[in-house]
Amino acid sequence: MPVASIGDLDFVEADAGFFGLLRGYLLLGLVIGVAGLAVRLFRAVRERRRQIEMMRAMGSMSSGVRRWFMTKATFVSLMDIVTGVGLGVLTGYLTTTRSTAFGGAVLPFAAR
């Protein structure tokens, strides 16, 4: 069984630090995304206050109004998820196939 050298351990520590940094960025992005969705929905309620009052005056139940906003939130969330995943996959693909940061090494998951 080969013994790891000091250089290998430095690489593992640097790798763990890098992935910790990426996890931090992902968490920050998640928090910002949730806050952005909350702000959008809050503004939608404020801007459509008259429409909501009119719907209630015509006999619409509060559950129908709530369902309307939940449908809007679901649609906006799905569109944001699709956009984020698409841009993430594109960025990952371009980074692994066209970047010179890997010194010309062929990565097993990026091999064609």
A tleap script that builds the chain and sets N, CA, C and O, in Angstrom:
source leaprc.protein.ff14SB
mol = sequence {
  NMET PRO VAL ALA SER ILE GLY ASP LEU ASP
  PHE VAL GLU ALA ASP ALA GLY PHE PHE GLY
  LEU LEU ARG GLY TYR LEU LEU LEU GLY LEU
  VAL ILE GLY VAL ALA GLY LEU ALA VAL ARG
  LEU PHE ARG ALA VAL ARG GLU ARG ARG ARG
  GLN ILE GLU MET MET ARG ALA MET GLY SER
  MET SER SER GLY VAL ARG ARG TRP PHE MET
  THR LYS ALA THR PHE VAL SER LEU MET ASP
  ILE VAL THR GLY VAL GLY LEU GLY VAL LEU
  THR GLY TYR LEU THR THR THR ARG SER THR
  ALA PHE GLY GLY ALA VAL LEU PRO PHE ALA
  ALA CARG
}
set mol.1.N position { 0.846 -1.170 0.000 }
set mol.1.CA position { 0.000 0.000 0.000 }
set mol.1.C position { 0.898 1.241 0.000 }
set mol.1.O position { 1.747 1.391 0.879 }
set mol.2.N position { 0.711 2.140 -0.994 }
set mol.2.CA position { 1.559 3.326 -1.044 }
set mol.2.C position { 1.210 4.303 0.081 }
set mol.2.O position { 0.049 4.445 0.465 }
set mol.3.N position { 2.223 4.956 0.586 }
set mol.3.CA position { 2.055 5.930 1.662 }
set mol.3.C position { 1.950 7.317 1.036 }
set mol.3.O position { 2.705 7.652 0.124 }
set mol.4.N position { 1.006 8.121 1.533 }
set mol.4.CA position { 0.824 9.467 0.999 }
set mol.4.C position { 1.993 10.339 1.430 }
set mol.4.O position { 2.468 10.259 2.563 }
set mol.5.N position { 2.440 11.163 0.512 }
set mol.5.CA position { 3.540 12.065 0.829 }
set mol.5.C position { 2.980 13.389 1.351 }
set mol.5.O position { 1.774 13.633 1.318 }
set mol.6.N position { 3.888 14.229 1.830 }
set mol.6.CA position { 3.486 15.533 2.371 }
set mol.6.C position { 2.818 16.372 1.284 }
set mol.6.O position { 1.847 17.077 1.561 }
set mol.7.N position { 3.313 16.307 0.079 }
set mol.7.CA position { 2.733 17.072 -1.018 }
set mol.7.C position { 1.304 16.662 -1.299 }
set mol.7.O position { 0.462 17.504 -1.614 }
set mol.8.N position { 1.019 15.353 -1.185 }
set mol.8.CA position { -0.352 14.882 -1.401 }
set mol.8.C position { -1.295 15.423 -0.330 }
set mol.8.O position { -2.434 15.784 -0.627 }
set mol.9.N position { -0.827 15.477 0.902 }
set mol.9.CA position { -1.663 15.986 1.987 }
set mol.9.C position { -1.948 17.470 1.810 }
set mol.9.O position { -3.051 17.925 2.113 }
set mol.10.N position { -0.982 18.223 1.330 }
set mol.10.CA position { -1.211 19.641 1.057 }
set mol.10.C position { -2.272 19.815 -0.019 }
set mol.10.O position { -3.112 20.710 0.063 }
set mol.11.N position { -2.226 18.952 -1.029 }
set mol.11.CA position { -3.204 19.018 -2.107 }
set mol.11.C position { -4.604 18.707 -1.576 }
set mol.11.O position { -5.574 19.362 -1.955 }
set mol.12.N position { -4.705 17.712 -0.703 }
set mol.12.CA position { -6.004 17.343 -0.145 }
set mol.12.C position { -6.556 18.483 0.713 }
set mol.12.O position { -7.748 18.783 0.639 }
set mol.13.N position { -5.722 19.113 1.514 }
set mol.13.CA position { -6.169 20.233 2.336 }
set mol.13.C position { -6.610 21.414 1.475 }
set mol.13.O position { -7.620 22.054 1.766 }
set mol.14.N position { -5.860 21.700 0.424 }
set mol.14.CA position { -6.224 22.799 -0.474 }
set mol.14.C position { -7.536 22.485 -1.187 }
set mol.14.O position { -8.378 23.363 -1.378 }
set mol.15.N position { -7.696 21.219 -1.577 }
set mol.15.CA position { -8.914 20.795 -2.251 }
set mol.15.C position { -10.120 20.936 -1.319 }
set mol.15.O position { -11.176 21.412 -1.733 }
set mol.16.N position { -9.960 20.525 -0.073 }
set mol.16.CA position { -11.054 20.637 0.896 }
set mol.16.C position { -11.399 22.099 1.150 }
set mol.16.O position { -12.574 22.443 1.279 }
set mol.17.N position { -10.402 22.953 1.223 }
set mol.17.CA position { -10.656 24.383 1.408 }
set mol.17.C position { -11.394 24.982 0.230 }
set mol.17.O position { -12.293 25.804 0.409 }
set mol.18.N position { -11.018 24.574 -0.982 }
set mol.18.CA position { -11.669 25.080 -2.189 }
set mol.18.C position { -13.143 24.673 -2.223 }
set mol.18.O position { -14.012 25.491 -2.523 }
set mol.19.N position { -13.418 23.397 -1.911 }
set mol.19.CA position { -14.808 22.941 -1.934 }
set mol.19.C position { -15.612 23.556 -0.794 }
set mol.19.O position { -16.819 23.752 -0.936 }
set mol.20.N position { -14.979 23.861 0.323 }
set mol.20.CA position { -15.656 24.587 1.391 }
set mol.20.C position { -16.053 25.983 0.942 }
set mol.20.O position { -17.138 26.466 1.267 }
set mol.21.N position { -15.172 26.624 0.197 }
set mol.21.CA position { -15.476 27.942 -0.354 }
set mol.21.C position { -16.642 27.861 -1.338 }
set mol.21.O position { -17.525 28.719 -1.328 }
set mol.22.N position { -16.647 26.840 -2.182 }
set mol.22.CA position { -17.755 26.673 -3.124 }
set mol.22.C position { -19.072 26.442 -2.395 }
set mol.22.O position { -20.105 26.983 -2.790 }
set mol.23.N position { -19.040 25.637 -1.329 }
set mol.23.CA position { -20.263 25.413 -0.546 }
set mol.23.C position { -20.767 26.725 0.052 }
set mol.23.O position { -21.973 26.965 0.104 }
set mol.24.N position { -19.848 27.564 0.499 }
set mol.24.CA position { -20.244 28.862 1.037 }
set mol.24.C position { -20.918 29.725 -0.013 }
set mol.24.O position { -21.923 30.378 0.268 }
set mol.25.N position { -20.369 29.735 -1.224 }
set mol.25.CA position { -20.988 30.504 -2.307 }
set mol.25.C position { -22.365 29.951 -2.659 }
set mol.25.O position { -23.292 30.716 -2.922 }
set mol.26.N position { -22.501 28.628 -2.665 }
set mol.26.CA position { -23.803 28.031 -2.963 }
set mol.26.C position { -24.834 28.395 -1.901 }
set mol.26.O position { -25.982 28.693 -2.228 }
set mol.27.N position { -24.434 28.373 -0.638 }
set mol.27.CA position { -25.342 28.742 0.437 }
set mol.27.C position { -25.744 30.208 0.325 }
set mol.27.O position { -26.912 30.550 0.512 }
set mol.28.N position { -24.790 31.065 0.023 }
set mol.28.CA position { -25.089 32.482 -0.165 }
set mol.28.C position { -26.063 32.683 -1.322 }
set mol.28.O position { -26.999 33.475 -1.216 }
set mol.29.N position { -25.849 31.979 -2.410 }
set mol.29.CA position { -26.758 32.074 -3.554 }
set mol.29.C position { -28.160 31.593 -3.216 }
set mol.29.O position { -29.146 32.169 -3.675 }
set mol.30.N position { -28.249 30.536 -2.411 }
set mol.30.CA position { -29.553 30.031 -2.001 }
set mol.30.C position { -30.284 31.049 -1.130 }
set mol.30.O position { -31.477 31.286 -1.323 }
set mol.31.N position { -29.590 31.641 -0.191 }
set mol.31.CA position { -30.206 32.648 0.681 }
set mol.31.C position { -30.672 33.849 -0.134 }
set mol.31.O position { -31.774 34.356 0.078 }
set mol.32.N position { -29.841 34.301 -1.060 }
set mol.32.CA position { -30.213 35.445 -1.897 }
set mol.32.C position { -31.407 35.097 -2.782 }
set mol.32.O position { -32.290 35.930 -2.985 }
set mol.33.N position { -31.439 33.883 -3.306 }
set mol.33.CA position { -32.562 33.471 -4.147 }
set mol.33.C position { -33.873 33.425 -3.383 }
set mol.33.O position { -34.901 33.876 -3.888 }
set mol.34.N position { -33.847 32.885 -2.174 }
set mol.34.CA position { -35.063 32.821 -1.361 }
set mol.34.C position { -35.516 34.232 -0.979 }
set mol.34.O position { -36.708 34.536 -1.020 }
set mol.35.N position { -34.577 35.077 -0.614 }
set mol.35.CA position { -34.934 36.461 -0.268 }
set mol.35.C position { -35.508 37.186 -1.489 }
set mol.35.O position { -36.467 37.948 -1.363 }
set mol.36.N position { -34.931 36.956 -2.660 }
set mol.36.CA position { -35.436 37.583 -3.881 }
set mol.36.C position { -36.858 37.140 -4.202 }
set mol.36.O position { -37.686 37.951 -4.617 }
set mol.37.N position { -37.140 35.859 -4.010 }
set mol.37.CA position { -38.495 35.363 -4.250 }
set mol.37.C position { -39.479 35.985 -3.262 }
set mol.37.O position { -40.594 36.348 -3.639 }
set mol.38.N position { -39.073 36.107 -2.010 }
set mol.38.CA position { -39.944 36.722 -1.007 }
set mol.38.C position { -40.229 38.183 -1.352 }
set mol.38.O position { -41.358 38.648 -1.200 }
set mol.39.N position { -39.221 38.898 -1.810 }
set mol.39.CA position { -39.423 40.300 -2.182 }
set mol.39.C position { -40.360 40.405 -3.380 }
set mol.39.O position { -41.231 41.273 -3.418 }
set mol.40.N position { -40.182 39.528 -4.348 }
set mol.40.CA position { -41.065 39.556 -5.523 }
set mol.40.C position { -42.514 39.313 -5.138 }
set mol.40.O position { -43.412 40.010 -5.611 }
set mol.41.N position { -42.743 38.325 -4.279 }
set mol.41.CA position { -44.119 38.028 -3.887 }
set mol.41.C position { -44.706 39.150 -3.039 }
set mol.41.O position { -45.880 39.493 -3.181 }
set mol.42.N position { -43.901 39.712 -2.170 }
set mol.42.CA position { -44.387 40.837 -1.360 }
set mol.42.C position { -44.790 42.004 -2.248 }
set mol.42.O position { -45.835 42.620 -2.041 }
set mol.43.N position { -43.955 42.303 -3.238 }
set mol.43.CA position { -44.289 43.403 -4.162 }
set mol.43.C position { -45.526 43.082 -4.976 }
set mol.43.O position { -46.333 43.969 -5.254 }
set mol.44.N position { -45.690 41.800 -5.368 }
set mol.44.CA position { -46.870 41.428 -6.147 }
set mol.44.C position { -48.141 41.638 -5.331 }
set mol.44.O position { -49.153 42.093 -5.865 }
set mol.45.N position { -48.096 41.314 -4.062 }
set mol.45.CA position { -49.260 41.520 -3.207 }
set mol.45.C position { -49.538 43.013 -3.056 }
set mol.45.O position { -50.688 43.441 -3.143 }
set mol.46.N position { -48.505 43.795 -2.833 }
set mol.46.CA position { -48.691 45.240 -2.657 }
set mol.46.C position { -49.219 45.896 -3.929 }
set mol.46.O position { -50.086 46.768 -3.865 }
set mol.47.N position { -48.700 45.479 -5.086 }
set mol.47.CA position { -49.117 46.094 -6.350 }
set mol.47.C position { -50.516 45.655 -6.764 }
set mol.47.O position { -51.212 46.397 -7.457 }
set mol.48.N position { -50.932 44.480 -6.358 }
set mol.48.CA position { -52.237 43.962 -6.772 }
set mol.48.C position { -53.278 44.031 -5.655 }
set mol.48.O position { -54.244 43.268 -5.652 }
set mol.49.N position { -53.082 44.915 -4.742 }
set mol.49.CA position { -54.001 45.026 -3.607 }
set mol.49.C position { -55.431 45.309 -4.081 }
set mol.49.O position { -56.382 44.722 -3.564 }
set mol.50.N position { -55.584 46.188 -5.043 }
set mol.50.CA position { -56.934 46.502 -5.548 }
set mol.50.C position { -57.555 45.294 -6.239 }
set mol.50.O position { -58.740 45.015 -6.061 }
set mol.51.N position { -56.757 44.577 -7.026 }
set mol.51.CA position { -57.291 43.381 -7.683 }
set mol.51.C position { -57.722 42.342 -6.655 }
set mol.51.O position { -58.753 41.690 -6.817 }
set mol.52.N position { -56.937 42.193 -5.607 }
set mol.52.CA position { -57.280 41.230 -4.563 }
set mol.52.C position { -58.572 41.652 -3.866 }
set mol.52.O position { -59.447 40.821 -3.618 }
set mol.53.N position { -58.690 42.934 -3.554 }
set mol.53.CA position { -59.909 43.427 -2.918 }
set mol.53.C position { -61.119 43.246 -3.824 }
set mol.53.O position { -62.205 42.905 -3.357 }
set mol.54.N position { -60.928 43.476 -5.126 }
set mol.54.CA position { -62.022 43.306 -6.083 }
set mol.54.C position { -62.440 41.835 -6.170 }
set mol.54.O position { -63.630 41.524 -6.216 }
set mol.55.N position { -61.462 40.941 -6.191 }
set mol.55.CA position { -61.773 39.508 -6.231 }
set mol.55.C position { -62.524 39.085 -4.972 }
set mol.55.O position { -63.459 38.287 -5.037 }
set mol.56.N position { -62.108 39.622 -3.827 }
set mol.56.CA position { -62.782 39.282 -2.564 }
set mol.56.C position { -64.199 39.856 -2.553 }
set mol.56.O position { -65.124 39.217 -2.052 }
set mol.57.N position { -64.370 41.071 -3.109 }
set mol.57.CA position { -65.696 41.690 -3.140 }
set mol.57.C position { -66.647 40.928 -4.056 }
set mol.57.O position { -67.856 40.911 -3.827 }
set mol.58.N position { -66.096 40.295 -5.096 }
set mol.58.CA position { -66.934 39.524 -6.015 }
set mol.58.C position { -67.217 38.122 -5.499 }
set mol.58.O position { -67.908 37.344 -6.157 }
set mol.59.N position { -66.684 37.795 -4.319 }
set mol.59.CA position { -67.027 36.515 -3.710 }
set mol.59.C position { -65.934 35.467 -3.759 }
set mol.59.O position { -66.162 34.323 -3.365 }
set mol.60.N position { -64.768 35.824 -4.226 }
set mol.60.CA position { -63.667 34.866 -4.243 }
set mol.60.C position { -63.217 34.585 -2.818 }
set mol.60.O position { -63.140 35.489 -1.986 }
set mol.61.N position { -62.928 33.349 -2.556 }
set mol.61.CA position { -62.498 32.970 -1.213 }
set mol.61.C position { -61.009 33.291 -1.051 }
set mol.61.O position { -60.269 33.381 -2.031 }
set mol.62.N position { -60.595 33.458 0.190 }
set mol.62.CA position { -59.182 33.770 0.443 }
set mol.62.C position { -58.282 32.623 0.007 }
set mol.62.O position { -57.125 32.850 -0.349 }
set mol.63.N position { -58.798 31.383 0.028 }
set mol.63.CA position { -57.986 30.254 -0.424 }
set mol.63.C position { -57.703 30.346 -1.924 }
set mol.63.O position { -56.639 29.931 -2.383 }
set mol.64.N position { -58.657 30.893 -2.690 }
set mol.64.CA position { -58.430 31.073 -4.127 }
set mol.64.C position { -57.356 32.106 -4.401 }
set mol.64.O position { -56.525 31.925 -5.291 }
set mol.65.N position { -57.372 33.194 -3.637 }
set mol.65.CA position { -56.343 34.229 -3.787 }
set mol.65.C position { -54.987 33.666 -3.381 }
set mol.65.O position { -53.981 33.916 -4.045 }
set mol.66.N position { -54.963 32.904 -2.283 }
set mol.66.CA position { -53.718 32.283 -1.826 }
set mol.66.C position { -53.181 31.312 -2.885 }
set mol.66.O position { -51.980 31.267 -3.151 }
set mol.67.N position { -54.094 30.536 -3.483 }
set mol.67.CA position { -53.678 29.589 -4.522 }
set mol.67.C position { -53.108 30.322 -5.731 }
set mol.67.O position { -52.165 29.843 -6.361 }
set mol.68.N position { -53.676 31.485 -6.059 }
set mol.68.CA position { -53.197 32.289 -7.176 }
set mol.68.C position { -51.746 32.712 -6.934 }
set mol.68.O position { -50.909 32.623 -7.833 }
set mol.69.N position { -51.454 33.174 -5.708 }
set mol.69.CA position { -50.088 33.600 -5.405 }
set mol.69.C position { -49.126 32.413 -5.286 }
set mol.69.O position { -47.956 32.529 -5.653 }
set mol.70.N position { -49.597 31.301 -4.790 }
set mol.70.CA position { -48.734 30.118 -4.702 }
set mol.70.C position { -48.403 29.592 -6.100 }
set mol.70.O position { -47.290 29.124 -6.337 }
set mol.71.N position { -49.356 29.664 -7.017 }
set mol.71.CA position { -49.092 29.264 -8.399 }
set mol.71.C position { -48.053 30.175 -9.026 }
set mol.71.O position { -47.149 29.715 -9.724 }
set mol.72.N position { -48.187 31.463 -8.775 }
set mol.72.CA position { -47.204 32.415 -9.300 }
set mol.72.C position { -45.825 32.138 -8.702 }
set mol.72.O position { -44.828 32.147 -9.424 }
set mol.73.N position { -45.758 31.892 -7.395 }
set mol.73.CA position { -44.478 31.609 -6.742 }
set mol.73.C position { -43.853 30.333 -7.299 }
set mol.73.O position { -42.642 30.274 -7.510 }
set mol.74.N position { -44.671 29.317 -7.535 }
set mol.74.CA position { -44.163 28.066 -8.100 }
set mol.74.C position { -43.612 28.288 -9.496 }
set mol.74.O position { -42.533 27.793 -9.824 }
set mol.75.N position { -44.335 29.020 -10.316 }
set mol.75.CA position { -43.877 29.284 -11.682 }
set mol.75.C position { -42.568 30.068 -11.690 }
set mol.75.O position { -41.640 29.730 -12.425 }
set mol.76.N position { -42.498 31.110 -10.875 }
set mol.76.CA position { -41.272 31.915 -10.815 }
set mol.76.C position { -40.107 31.079 -10.313 }
set mol.76.O position { -39.001 31.172 -10.845 }
set mol.77.N position { -40.347 30.262 -9.292 }
set mol.77.CA position { -39.288 29.408 -8.747 }
set mol.77.C position { -38.788 28.408 -9.789 }
set mol.77.O position { -37.582 28.214 -9.939 }
set mol.78.N position { -39.706 27.781 -10.498 }
set mol.78.CA position { -39.298 26.809 -11.517 }
set mol.78.C position { -38.498 27.463 -12.637 }
set mol.78.O position { -37.518 26.896 -13.121 }
set mol.79.N position { -38.917 28.653 -13.045 }
set mol.79.CA position { -38.166 29.357 -14.088 }
set mol.79.C position { -36.762 29.720 -13.596 }
set mol.79.O position { -35.792 29.615 -14.347 }
set mol.80.N position { -36.657 30.147 -12.339 }
set mol.80.CA position { -35.341 30.462 -11.774 }
set mol.80.C position { -34.467 29.218 -11.665 }
set mol.80.O position { -33.267 29.279 -11.934 }
set mol.81.N position { -35.057 28.095 -11.274 }
set mol.81.CA position { -34.298 26.846 -11.158 }
set mol.81.C position { -33.793 26.396 -12.518 }
set mol.81.O position { -32.628 26.026 -12.660 }
set mol.82.N position { -34.660 26.424 -13.514 }
set mol.82.CA position { -34.254 26.003 -14.862 }
set mol.82.C position { -33.135 26.902 -15.390 }
set mol.82.O position { -32.165 26.412 -15.967 }
set mol.83.N position { -33.268 28.201 -15.194 }
set mol.83.CA position { -32.228 29.131 -15.643 }
set mol.83.C position { -30.915 28.888 -14.907 }
set mol.83.O position { -29.855 28.854 -15.532 }
set mol.84.N position { -30.972 28.720 -13.589 }
set mol.84.CA position { -29.764 28.498 -12.802 }
set mol.84.C position { -29.061 27.200 -13.145 }
set mol.84.O position { -27.836 27.169 -13.261 }
set mol.85.N position { -29.826 26.127 -13.310 }
set mol.85.CA position { -29.216 24.840 -13.664 }
set mol.85.C position { -28.605 24.914 -15.060 }
set mol.85.O position { -27.502 24.415 -15.286 }
set mol.86.N position { -29.316 25.531 -15.989 }
set mol.86.CA position { -28.784 25.655 -17.349 }
set mol.86.C position { -27.486 26.444 -17.389 }
set mol.86.O position { -26.528 26.032 -18.042 }
set mol.87.N position { -27.447 27.572 -16.697 }
set mol.87.CA position { -26.217 28.367 -16.663 }
set mol.87.C position { -25.097 27.646 -15.913 }
set mol.87.O position { -23.929 27.758 -16.287 }
set mol.88.N position { -25.445 26.907 -14.854 }
set mol.88.CA position { -24.435 26.149 -14.113 }
set mol.88.C position { -23.821 25.044 -14.957 }
set mol.88.O position { -22.606 24.851 -14.939 }
set mol.89.N position { -24.655 24.316 -15.697 }
set mol.89.CA position { -24.145 23.246 -16.561 }
set mol.89.C position { -23.291 23.831 -17.676 }
set mol.89.O position { -22.231 23.290 -17.990 }
set mol.90.N position { -23.732 24.915 -18.273 }
set mol.90.CA position { -22.949 25.555 -19.333 }
set mol.90.C position { -21.603 26.042 -18.806 }
set mol.90.O position { -20.575 25.833 -19.450 }
set mol.91.N position { -21.599 26.682 -17.650 }
set mol.91.CA position { -20.351 27.168 -17.066 }
set mol.91.C position { -19.414 26.018 -16.726 }
set mol.91.O position { -18.215 26.094 -16.997 }
set mol.92.N position { -19.948 24.955 -16.137 }
set mol.92.CA position { -19.122 23.788 -15.818 }
set mol.92.C position { -18.539 23.144 -17.058 }
set mol.92.O position { -17.365 22.775 -17.072 }
set mol.93.N position { -19.345 23.005 -18.101 }
set mol.93.CA position { -18.860 22.407 -19.342 }
set mol.93.C position { -17.753 23.253 -19.963 }
set mol.93.O position { -16.703 22.731 -20.339 }
set mol.94.N position { -17.990 24.555 -20.069 }
set mol.94.CA position { -16.977 25.424 -20.674 }
set mol.94.C position { -15.706 25.480 -19.834 }
set mol.94.O position { -14.606 25.579 -20.378 }
set mol.95.N position { -15.851 25.417 -18.515 }
set mol.95.CA position { -14.673 25.450 -17.647 }
set mol.95.C position { -13.829 24.193 -17.817 }
set mol.95.O position { -12.602 24.270 -17.876 }
set mol.96.N position { -14.473 23.051 -17.894 }
set mol.96.CA position { -13.708 21.798 -17.973 }
set mol.96.C position { -13.186 21.511 -19.372 }
set mol.96.O position { -12.189 20.803 -19.505 }
set mol.97.N position { -13.811 22.025 -20.414 }
set mol.97.CA position { -13.362 21.697 -21.766 }
set mol.97.C position { -12.492 22.768 -22.412 }
set mol.97.O position { -11.681 22.453 -23.282 }
set mol.98.N position { -12.640 24.015 -22.009 }
set mol.98.CA position { -11.909 25.076 -22.712 }
set mol.98.C position { -10.952 25.867 -21.833 }
set mol.98.O position { -10.295 26.789 -22.317 }
set mol.99.N position { -10.858 25.529 -20.559 }
set mol.99.CA position { -9.991 26.272 -19.668 }
set mol.99.C position { -8.566 25.736 -19.736 }
set mol.99.O position { -8.356 24.534 -19.896 }
set mol.100.N position { -7.601 26.620 -19.617 }
set mol.100.CA position { -6.201 26.202 -19.576 }
set mol.100.C position { -5.725 25.999 -18.141 }
set mol.100.O position { -4.548 25.722 -17.911 }
set mol.101.N position { -6.634 26.135 -17.174 }
set mol.101.CA position { -6.267 26.010 -15.769 }
set mol.101.C position { -5.862 24.596 -15.399 }
set mol.101.O position { -5.179 24.405 -14.393 }
set mol.102.N position { -6.256 23.604 -16.174 }
set mol.102.CA position { -5.949 22.227 -15.844 }
set mol.102.C position { -4.680 21.727 -16.528 }
set mol.102.O position { -4.367 20.539 -16.464 }
set mol.103.N position { -3.965 22.608 -17.166 }
set mol.103.CA position { -2.686 22.262 -17.768 }
set mol.103.C position { -2.765 21.257 -18.894 }
set mol.103.O position { -1.823 20.492 -19.098 }
set mol.104.N position { -3.846 21.237 -19.621 }
set mol.104.CA position { -3.995 20.312 -20.741 }
set mol.104.C position { -4.375 18.917 -20.328 }
set mol.104.O position { -4.488 18.043 -21.188 }
set mol.105.N position { -4.577 18.665 -19.052 }
set mol.105.CA position { -4.972 17.331 -18.588 }
set mol.105.C position { -6.410 17.042 -19.028 }
set mol.105.O position { -7.274 17.918 -18.996 }
set mol.106.N position { -6.640 15.806 -19.436 }
set mol.106.CA position { -7.975 15.394 -19.834 }
set mol.106.C position { -8.688 14.893 -18.585 }
set mol.106.O position { -8.258 13.932 -17.948 }
set mol.107.N position { -9.761 15.549 -18.255 }
set mol.107.CA position { -10.535 15.138 -17.081 }
set mol.107.C position { -11.450 13.990 -17.474 }
set mol.107.O position { -12.049 14.041 -18.548 }
set mol.108.N position { -11.583 12.959 -16.651 }
set mol.108.CA position { -12.367 11.787 -17.056 }
set mol.108.C position { -13.830 12.094 -17.342 }
set mol.108.O position { -14.426 11.457 -18.211 }
set mol.109.N position { -14.420 13.045 -16.640 }
set mol.109.CA position { -15.816 13.364 -16.882 }
set mol.109.C position { -15.996 14.350 -18.017 }
set mol.109.O position { -17.125 14.615 -18.431 }
set mol.110.N position { -14.897 14.901 -18.530 }
set mol.110.CA position { -14.985 15.862 -19.632 }
set mol.110.C position { -14.453 15.277 -20.933 }
set mol.110.O position { -14.415 15.966 -21.953 }
set mol.111.N position { -14.038 14.003 -20.907 }
set mol.111.CA position { -13.479 13.387 -22.115 }
set mol.111.C position { -14.569 13.223 -23.171 }
set mol.111.O position { -15.720 12.916 -22.860 }
set mol.112.N position { -14.183 13.431 -24.403 }
set mol.112.CA position { -15.155 13.309 -25.496 }
set mol.112.C position { -14.969 12.004 -26.216 }
set mol.112.O position { -15.693 11.715 -27.169 }
savepdb mol mol.pdb
quit
